[in-house]
Amino acid sequence: MFVGTLSFDLLLGDVHSLKEKRSVVRPIVAELQRKYAVSAAEVEHMNLHRRAVVGLALVSGDAGHLSDVLDRCERLVAGRPEVELLSVRRRLHGDDD
């Protein structure tokens, strides 16, 4: 069994309220969940208007499949024009950990 996690540190564009922030972050989280069947949520900077950290996790029996899905998730978030991807943190855990 392999577990992979990603955390995306995002800078949001022209956002002036937490309500506007939610309207940017929620569709990203929903698309990750829908397209790639990952667990995803906003996990940090809840009270900051222009910053967000989105975390996701995936469990797989195949390390290659896990890496492929994490790569696709990273490309999806990096390709969103309404956010600037400041950093990505990736962790892979296997049976030996």
N, C-alpha and C positions, 0 to 999 in steps of 0.2 A: 504494500500500500504506500502511495506517495501523496503528500499534501503540499500544495503550493499556495503561496500568498503573494499578493501585490498590494502595495500602498502607493497611491498617487497623491502627491502634494500639488494642489492646483491653485493658480491665481485666476480669479474670475474677472471678466471684463468690466463693462459698465454696469455695476451692481451697486445700489444705494440702500438696500434694505435686506433684512433676512428673508422677507417674502420673495424678493427678486432672486436671492441666492438659491432658495429652494426650487424656484422655477428653472434654474440652470442645472443644479445638481441632481434633482430627482429623475429627470429624463436620462441622464447618463447612467445612473445606478439601475434604472429599469431596463435600459437597453442591454447592459452587461448581463443582467439576470436572464432576460428573455433570449438573447442570441446565444449565450455560452453556458447557460445553466450553472452559473456560479453564485455563491452567496456574496452579496455586496451591500455596503452601507457607507454613509458618511460617518467617519469615526473620530474626527478631531476638528478643532476650530469652529465649533457649533455656533459661537456667538460673534464671530468675525464676519463682516459682510463680504469681503473680497477674497477670502481664503477658505479652502476646504481640503480635507484629506479623505479620500475614498479608499476603503480597503475591500479586498475581495479574497475569497478562499475557494479552493477546488480540491477535491479528492479524486484520485484515479489509481487504477491498478497498473498503469503504464506510464513511465517517466517521460517518454517521448510525446505521448498524447498530452500530458500535463504541460510540458514546455510549449507545445504548439498552441494550446488554448490560451496560456498566459501571454504568449507573444501576440496573439490576435486581440486580446483584451487591451494590451498596451498600445497597439496601433490604433484601436478604436478611440481610446481616450486622447491620444496624441493628435489624432486627426480632427478633433472637435474645435471649430474656429472660435467658440465663445469662451474657451479656457486656454490658459497657458500652463503647460505641464512643467513644473519646476523641478521635480525629481520623481523617480520611481524606485521603490525598494522591493526587491524580489527575494523570497525565501523558499527553498525546496527542502522538504523533510522526507526521509525514507525510513524504512524499517530499521536501519542501522543507527538512527539518531536516538 
